[in-house]
Amino acid sequence: MNQTAARWWGLIGLAMAWLLLPASTWGADISIDIRPGEGVTGQKMLSDYFAPLKNTNLDTGVYILDSGKPGATALIIGGTHGNEIAGSVAALVALENSIVTGGKLIVIPYTNRSAQSVTDTRNHIDPRHLVKSRGGERYLTYGDRRTDPVDQQVEDPDEYQNPGGYVLKNGQESRNLNRTYPGKADGTPTEQLAYAIIALIMEEQVDFSLDMHEANTPETDRRDNGDYKPGGNKRLSYTLVAHPRGLEMAAFALLAMEEDTDISMKLEESNTEYRGLSHLEIGDATPCLSFLSESPNPGQDRERKNADVVGDPNYPLTHRVGMHLRLFKHLADAYADYNGEALIIEGLPEYDELLAGNIGQFLN
């Protein structure tokens, strides 16, 4: 067996060991399939950066693709919300295909793993979606927006005041990871999860991060006859939100994005009055330049029935995954131009390749 093959099968063994962790570690209702590619040089748990998460359903896998050469260090965050499947799948495509030849890439595919165990409460989307991957049949998971109440361990408050002091009238938002940054070491489990991500960013000296999300499609309103009409909630889909320190870098990335994909995205600056979101709090709490992207997910449309979150003809998963990954590539290029430190990735599928295929062919 040659060295490459030996490494490949060793990584498969790591993945299978990961999948077969006991229920006391994983939780009875969480079944996540991760198959690291040969470019993965290390695997950790988020509890390696913040020990109180160990043996809880908030602990999650962290995958490192390190070239061993100088360059930028970047973090891809998928699965902040369990019902925003494109972020998790984009992270899987990255860690199962990429080989980093300059700098270091860190990938968290299921950042709030607890949310994967909860059935989608918005549109009751099927929790498992079968695809045919390079290794055969494989299921992609679809969860809920927030941490499982059982894992939170405390009842939702009537109102939630997050670590930044912002008050949310809906107390359930205390279980929304993207309202709890920068987290608290002695806070609720969801606040501790946010705290652990900040700890990872500091320890790994991450230069820039992309938190990948999904929103409503641009056609969210129904006519009386059931057809969709243009308009609706266009505020979030096809948006890149940037910390104030990263605005210029983001603008150049979006120009490049439109030039090579014809995808026109909006650029928003983090609202400094609305505390708790990753793109603002990561950038405020650490030297990392933080960004958040939004793709259009049919499963987010409240009026849409039986949404196909994988094969929708207008918003297929391949398009949404490709959007996030191509945007990340352009952010990396912009970071190199501005700072002189490059993240060089080989093997990451191009947007056109993804769009022309099916998502399974890009997964192990």
Summary of the structure (lengths in Angstrom):
residues: 364
radius of gyration: 19.1
end to end distance: 20.1
largest distance: 63.7
contacts: 1330
relative contact order: 0.16
helix: 37%
strand: 20%
